[in-house]
Amino acid sequence: MSVQVENLEKNMAKLTIEVSAEELEKALQTAYNRQKKDISIQGFRKGKAPRMMVEKMYGANVFCDEAANILLPDAYANAAEESGLDIVSRPALEIVQLEKGKAFIFTAEVAVKPEVTLDKYVGITVTKIDTTATEEDIEKEIASELEKNARTVVVEDRAIAEGDTAVIDYEGFCDGVAFEGGKAENHPLVIGSHSFIPGFEEQLVGKTTGEETEINVTFPEEYHSADLAGKAAVFKIKVNEIKTKEVPVLDEEFVQDVSEFDTVEEYKASIKEKVEARNAREAKSEQTDEAIKKIVDKAKMEIPELMIDTQCEDMINQFGQQMAQQGFSMQQYMQITGTTPAQLKEQVREEAINRIETQLVLEKIANIEGITISDEELDAELAKMAEMYKMELAQLQSYMGAEEKEAMRKDMAEQKTVEFIMSSVKYRAKAKSKKEKEAEAETTEE
């Protein structure tokens, strides 16, 4: 195999890769062996026709496409390594010559990691953020904790009200005909959640347990089911049960039940610490984003389009995996949201560019400052992971290949670089809003 490298404009390169006729012949034989069981030729039992007879009947290059598929992955991988290029995209492949008895030639256009020119990255000024917990913050957090410990009780002495959960049987009809997906039994519906068609939940307010009623609604014009969009519908309803949340009161009994403290005052003090710790984490995250953005905004680099395309595809694939964990396919998601693959790509494009720029800038700073991750640091992080997953270190390491470990080392180096940047930041007070200035002026006048 041979490879020729042509440097193109805008951090692109073109590899011309030639695989010998001998290697192509081996791949053609492999392709024949894979496909012969499905080939029928008169005079031969199925799967027993000689390759020469198949090629005579269907053409000498009948197995070439399959042979190319066999050769391409390894041929490209070897060529990419031999080229010495720092490739940062999937290749755009084009076959130049694919014919039995001749060398197999193809090209691969790739994006090459762009050079980054940095401005100042030490002593960046970021906004100082007050992380003190206000009384409002504390009360909001306590209300959230009370809500978490609320218990659901059945209501028997009143009708459905806003915030209740109505357990209902329902069946929907359009023009007197029941429609698919419009029927359920013992469905818990939170009144006010707006999870049903507009007007549906509101008409349940005031209904009582055991009551049967009809609800008239109109499906939205943009409803995901075209058969129902914009149509009027009648739902026959039976209220089986009404439930509501009973939120506990903040008293010593509650405090002792949910915490290690004895008094409300001690509990409130712990909540204040919790809120301020969270505020500090959020403030650090915001300041980190601000510092990196300032460095990235002043950096110069020319990102090749193919690199952006690859990042977009990776992000969409990752999103698809998250959807799959929730039981949805990307096809279902796009159908429900009315999104095309091109639109989805456009939606993530800006974030993709931001990720690329950030990664390139951090890598450049790490190279300048000699920031690396030693084997000892990597092993220590793996040990933490093993402890977290309650596994033996050797067992965890056996699950990780060289690529996974290298990716982990890269992530750790990025984090170490971020810590280096933040170790020298300077803080400035946040500029006061017009409203804050007016409030201060009023106080001074008083």
matplotlib code that plots the C-alpha trace (Angstrom):
import matplotlib.pyplot as plt

x = [0.0, 1.2, -0.2, 0.4, -0.5, -1.7, -2.2, -5.3, -6.6, -8.3, -6.6, -7.8, -5.7, -6.2, -4.8, -4.5, -4.3, -3.2, -3.8, -2.0, -3.8, -2.7, -4.4, -7.5, -7.5, -7.5, -10.4, -12.3, -11.9, -13.1, -16.1, -16.9, -16.7, -19.1, -21.7, -21.5, -24.1, -26.7, -25.8, -27.7, -26.5, -28.1, -26.2, -24.8, -26.3, -27.0, -23.7, -21.5, -21.0, -17.3, -16.2, -15.1, -18.6, -20.2, -17.9, -18.5, -22.3, -22.5, -19.3, -15.7, -16.2, -19.3, -17.5, -15.6, -18.0, -17.8, -14.0, -13.7, -15.8, -13.4, -10.3, -11.3, -11.3, -7.8, -6.3, -7.6, -6.5, -3.0, -2.7, -3.9, -1.2, 1.5, 0.6, 1.6, -1.3, -3.2, -6.6, -9.7, -12.6, -14.1, -12.8, -14.8, -13.9, -14.0, -13.1, -10.7, -10.0, -11.7, -11.2, -10.2, -6.5, -5.6, -4.6, -7.4, -7.1, -9.2, -8.9, -9.8, -10.3, -9.8, -9.7, -6.3, -6.1, -5.8, -3.0, -4.1, -2.7, -3.4, -3.7, -3.5, -4.5, -3.0, -4.6, -8.0, -10.5, -13.8, -17.0, -17.1, -20.3, -21.9, -22.6, -24.3, -27.7, -30.5, -33.6, -35.6, -33.1, -33.3, -37.1, -37.2, -34.9, -36.9, -40.1, -38.5, -37.5, -41.0, -42.4, -40.1, -41.4, -45.1, -47.3, -50.2, -53.6, -57.0, -59.6, -63.1, -64.9, -64.5, -64.3, -61.2, -59.2, -56.1, -53.0, -54.9, -54.2, -57.3, -57.3, -59.6, -60.9, -61.3, -62.1, -61.9, -64.2, -64.0, -67.2, -68.6, -65.8, -63.2, -59.7, -56.5, -54.5, -57.5, -58.4, -57.0, -58.0, -56.9, -54.8, -53.3, -53.6, -52.1, -54.5, -52.5, -49.7, -50.9, -49.9, -53.2, -55.0, -55.7, -59.0, -59.1, -57.8, -59.7, -63.0, -62.2, -62.1, -65.2, -65.9, -66.3, -65.2, -67.4, -68.8, -69.1, -68.9, -68.0, -65.3, -65.3, -61.9, -60.2, -56.8, -54.2, -53.5, -49.9, -50.8, -48.2, -50.9, -52.1, -55.4, -56.4, -54.8, -57.4, -60.3, -63.0, -63.2, -65.4, -63.9, -66.1, -64.6, -65.1, -63.4, -62.2, -60.2, -59.0, -55.5, -53.7, -50.4, -50.1, -47.0, -45.6, -45.1, -41.6, -41.3, -39.0, -40.7, -40.1, -36.5, -35.7, -37.4, -35.4, -32.1, -29.5, -30.6, -32.9, -34.1, -35.5, -32.7, -30.0, -31.8, -32.1, -28.4, -27.6, -29.8, -28.0, -24.6, -26.0, -27.4, -24.1, -22.1, -24.2, -24.0, -20.2, -20.1, -22.4, -20.4, -17.1, -18.7, -19.9, -16.5, -14.7, -17.0, -16.4, -12.6, -12.4, -14.8, -12.6, -9.5, -11.3, -12.8, -9.3, -7.7, -7.2, -7.9, -9.4, -11.7, -12.3, -15.9, -15.5, -14.2, -17.5, -19.6, -17.9, -18.5, -22.1, -22.6, -20.9, -23.2, -26.3, -25.2, -24.7, -28.2, -29.6, -28.0, -29.7, -33.0, -32.6, -32.1, -35.5, -37.1, -37.2, -35.4, -34.1, -36.6, -39.4, -37.9, -37.7, -41.2, -42.7, -40.7, -41.1, -37.3, -35.2, -31.6, -30.4, -32.3, -31.0, -27.5, -28.0, -29.4, -26.2, -23.8, -23.1, -22.4, -20.2, -18.0, -17.8, -16.7, -14.1, -12.7, -12.6, -10.8, -8.2, -7.5, -7.1, -4.8, -2.7, -2.3, -1.5, 1.3, 2.7, 2.7, 3.8, 0.6, 0.4, -1.1, 1.4, 0.7, 0.5, -2.2, -4.2, -3.9, -5.1, -8.2, -8.9, -8.7, -11.3, -13.6, -13.1, -14.1, -17.1, -18.3, -17.4, -15.0, -11.5, -9.0, -7.7, -11.2, -12.0, -8.7, -9.5, -12.7, -10.7, -8.7, -5.8, -8.2, -10.5, -7.5, -6.1, -9.4, -9.5, -6.0, -7.0, -10.0, -7.9, -5.3, -8.1, -9.4, -5.9, -5.5, -8.7, -7.5, -4.2, -6.2, -8.5, -5.5, -4.5, -7.9, -8.7, -12.1, -14.0, -17.4, -20.4, -21.8, -24.9, -28.2, -30.2, -32.8, -30.2, -28.7, -32.2, -32.9, -29.6, -30.4, -33.8, -32.2, -29.6, -32.4, -34.3]
y = [0.0, 3.5, 6.9, 10.4, 13.5, 16.8, 19.7, 21.8, 25.1, 25.8, 23.0, 20.3, 17.5, 14.9, 11.4, 9.3, 5.7, 2.8, -0.8, -3.4, -5.6, -8.6, -7.3, -6.5, -10.0, -11.5, -9.2, -10.3, -13.9, -13.1, -11.3, -14.3, -16.6, -14.4, -14.2, -17.5, -19.2, -16.9, -17.3, -19.6, -20.4, -23.0, -26.3, -25.8, -26.3, -23.1, -21.8, -24.1, -22.0, -21.3, -17.7, -17.7, -18.7, -16.1, -13.4, -14.6, -14.3, -11.1, -9.3, -9.4, -6.7, -8.2, -8.6, -5.3, -3.3, -5.8, -6.1, -2.3, -2.5, -5.1, -3.1, 0.4, 0.5, -0.9, 0.8, 4.2, 3.6, 2.6, 5.5, 8.0, 6.8, 6.8, 10.3, 11.7, 14.2, 15.2, 14.2, 15.6, 14.4, 11.4, 11.0, 12.0, 9.0, 8.7, 5.7, 6.5, 3.0, -0.3, -3.0, -6.6, -7.1, -3.5, -1.6, -0.3, 3.5, 5.9, 9.3, 10.5, 14.2, 15.0, 17.9, 18.6, 20.1, 23.9, 25.9, 28.1, 31.6, 32.7, 36.1, 36.5, 33.5, 34.2, 36.7, 36.8, 39.0, 37.5, 38.7, 38.4, 36.7, 36.9, 33.4, 34.4, 32.7, 35.1, 34.5, 34.0, 31.4, 29.5, 29.6, 28.3, 25.4, 24.5, 24.6, 22.2, 19.9, 20.0, 19.2, 16.2, 14.8, 15.4, 12.3, 11.6, 11.1, 10.2, 12.9, 11.8, 14.9, 17.4, 17.8, 18.0, 21.2, 22.7, 20.7, 17.5, 14.2, 12.9, 9.1, 8.7, 6.4, 8.2, 7.5, 10.1, 10.4, 12.4, 12.7, 9.9, 7.5, 6.4, 7.2, 5.3, 6.1, 8.0, 5.5, 4.7, 3.4, 4.6, 7.3, 9.7, 13.2, 16.2, 19.1, 22.1, 20.1, 21.0, 17.5, 17.0, 18.9, 22.6, 22.8, 19.1, 19.5, 22.7, 20.9, 18.3, 20.9, 20.6, 16.9, 14.4, 10.8, 8.3, 11.1, 10.4, 13.3, 14.4, 16.9, 18.9, 19.9, 20.9, 19.4, 22.1, 22.8, 21.7, 18.5, 15.7, 13.4, 14.8, 12.8, 14.7, 18.2, 20.9, 18.6, 18.8, 15.8, 14.5, 12.6, 10.4, 10.5, 8.6, 9.9, 6.9, 8.7, 12.1, 12.4, 15.4, 16.1, 16.7, 18.9, 18.6, 21.6, 22.9, 22.0, 20.0, 16.8, 17.2, 18.3, 15.3, 12.9, 14.1, 15.3, 14.8, 18.0, 18.6, 22.2, 24.2, 26.8, 24.2, 22.8, 26.3, 26.9, 23.6, 24.6, 27.9, 26.1, 23.8, 26.7, 28.7, 25.6, 25.2, 28.9, 28.6, 25.7, 27.5, 30.7, 28.8, 27.2, 30.6, 32.2, 29.3, 29.6, 33.4, 33.0, 30.4, 32.4, 35.4, 33.4, 31.7, 34.9, 36.4, 33.3, 32.9, 29.6, 28.4, 25.5, 23.3, 22.6, 18.8, 19.1, 20.9, 18.3, 15.5, 17.2, 17.8, 14.1, 13.0, 15.3, 14.0, 10.4, 11.1, 12.6, 9.6, 7.3, 9.3, 9.1, 5.3, 5.0, 6.6, 4.3, 6.6, 6.3, 9.4, 8.7, 9.0, 12.1, 13.8, 12.8, 14.1, 17.4, 17.8, 18.1, 17.0, 15.7, 18.9, 21.1, 19.0, 19.5, 23.2, 23.3, 21.9, 23.6, 26.6, 24.4, 22.2, 25.1, 26.3, 22.8, 22.6, 26.1, 25.4, 22.1, 23.5, 26.4, 24.2, 21.8, 24.8, 26.1, 22.6, 22.3, 25.7, 25.1, 21.5, 20.3, 16.5, 13.6, 11.0, 7.3, 7.7, 10.4, 8.2, 5.2, 7.3, 8.4, 4.9, 3.8, 6.4, 5.2, 1.6, 2.6, 4.5, 1.5, -0.9, -2.8, -4.1, -1.8, -4.7, -5.5, -1.9, -1.7, -5.0, -3.3, -0.3, -0.4, 1.9, 4.3, 4.7, 5.3, 7.9, 9.6, 9.7, 11.1, 13.8, 14.8, 15.0, 17.2, 19.5, 19.8, 20.4, 23.2, 24.8, 24.7, 26.3, 29.1, 29.7, 29.7, 33.2, 34.8, 38.3, 39.3, 42.5, 43.5, 42.9, 46.1, 47.3, 47.2, 50.4, 49.1, 48.6, 52.0, 53.6, 51.7, 52.9, 56.5, 56.3, 54.9, 57.8, 60.4, 59.0]
z = [0.0, -0.7, 0.3, -1.1, 0.9, -0.7, 1.6, 0.7, 1.9, 5.2, 7.2, 4.8, 3.3, 0.6, 0.9, -2.3, -1.2, -3.5, -2.5, -4.7, -7.2, -5.2, -2.0, -4.1, -5.4, -1.9, -1.0, -4.1, -3.1, 0.4, -1.0, -3.2, -0.2, 1.7, -1.0, -2.8, -0.5, -2.0, -5.6, -7.9, -11.4, -13.7, -13.7, -10.2, -6.7, -4.9, -3.3, -5.4, -8.6, -9.1, -8.9, -12.5, -13.7, -11.5, -12.9, -16.4, -16.0, -13.9, -15.0, -13.9, -11.2, -9.6, -6.3, -6.4, -4.2, -1.4, -1.8, -1.4, 1.8, 3.1, 2.2, 3.1, 6.9, 7.4, 4.3, 5.4, 9.1, 7.9, 5.5, 8.1, 10.5, 7.8, 6.7, 10.0, 9.9, 13.0, 11.6, 13.4, 11.2, 9.6, 6.0, 2.9, 0.7, -3.1, -5.2, -8.1, -9.5, -8.6, -11.2, -11.1, -11.9, -11.1, -8.0, -5.9, -5.6, -3.5, -2.0, 1.5, 2.2, 5.9, 8.3, 10.0, 13.5, 13.0, 14.5, 17.4, 18.1, 21.7, 23.3, 27.1, 29.1, 32.5, 34.9, 33.2, 34.9, 35.8, 37.6, 41.3, 42.4, 45.8, 47.0, 50.3, 50.8, 51.2, 53.4, 50.2, 49.0, 52.4, 52.5, 48.9, 49.7, 52.8, 50.8, 48.3, 51.1, 52.5, 49.1, 48.7, 52.0, 51.1, 51.2, 48.8, 50.4, 48.9, 49.1, 49.8, 51.1, 48.2, 44.4, 42.2, 42.7, 41.0, 42.0, 42.7, 40.9, 39.3, 38.6, 35.6, 32.9, 29.6, 25.9, 23.1, 20.1, 16.9, 14.9, 17.2, 16.3, 18.9, 17.8, 18.3, 21.5, 23.0, 25.7, 29.1, 32.5, 35.9, 34.4, 37.0, 35.8, 37.7, 37.4, 36.3, 34.7, 31.2, 30.0, 28.2, 25.4, 26.3, 28.2, 29.3, 32.8, 33.5, 32.8, 35.4, 38.2, 40.4, 39.5, 42.3, 42.9, 40.9, 38.6, 34.9, 32.5, 29.0, 28.1, 24.8, 23.5, 20.2, 19.3, 18.5, 14.8, 15.3, 17.0, 16.2, 14.9, 11.5, 11.7, 14.9, 14.4, 14.6, 15.2, 17.9, 20.2, 23.0, 25.9, 28.1, 31.6, 34.8, 38.0, 40.0, 42.7, 43.8, 45.4, 46.9, 48.5, 52.2, 52.8, 56.3, 58.6, 59.4, 63.1, 65.4, 64.6, 60.9, 61.5, 63.7, 61.2, 58.1, 59.5, 62.1, 63.9, 66.8, 66.3, 63.5, 64.0, 63.5, 60.4, 58.9, 59.5, 57.7, 54.8, 54.6, 54.4, 51.7, 49.6, 49.9, 48.9, 45.8, 45.1, 45.3, 42.9, 40.4, 40.7, 40.0, 37.0, 35.7, 36.3, 34.6, 31.5, 31.5, 31.7, 29.0, 26.7, 27.0, 26.0, 23.2, 21.8, 21.4, 20.0, 16.3, 14.5, 11.2, 11.8, 8.7, 7.9, 7.9, 11.6, 12.5, 10.6, 12.6, 15.9, 15.0, 14.1, 17.4, 19.4, 17.6, 18.0, 21.8, 22.0, 20.1, 22.8, 25.5, 23.7, 23.4, 27.1, 27.5, 25.1, 22.1, 18.7, 16.9, 14.1, 16.7, 18.2, 14.8, 13.9, 17.1, 16.9, 13.2, 12.9, 9.9, 10.1, 8.5, 11.0, 13.9, 12.7, 12.4, 16.0, 17.4, 15.1, 17.3, 20.4, 18.2, 17.2, 20.8, 21.9, 19.2, 19.9, 23.7, 23.2, 20.8, 23.1, 26.2, 24.3, 23.1, 26.6, 27.9, 25.3, 26.1, 29.9, 29.7, 31.4, 31.2, 33.1, 34.5, 34.7, 38.4, 38.1, 35.7, 38.0, 40.9, 39.0, 37.9, 41.6, 42.5, 39.7, 40.9, 44.4, 43.2, 41.1, 43.9, 41.6, 41.9, 40.1, 37.9, 36.9, 35.8, 33.9, 32.1, 30.7, 29.4, 26.2, 25.2, 23.4, 26.5, 28.8, 26.3, 26.2, 30.0, 30.1, 27.6, 29.7, 32.9, 31.1, 30.0, 33.6, 34.9, 32.3, 33.4, 37.0, 35.9, 34.2, 37.2, 39.6, 38.3, 37.6, 38.9, 40.2, 39.5, 41.0, 38.8, 37.3, 39.0, 37.0, 36.4, 38.8, 41.5, 41.0, 41.3, 44.5, 45.9, 45.0, 46.7, 49.9, 49.9, 49.5, 52.4]

ax = plt.figure().add_subplot(projection="3d")
ax.plot(x, y, z, "-o")
ax.set_aspect("equal")
plt.show()
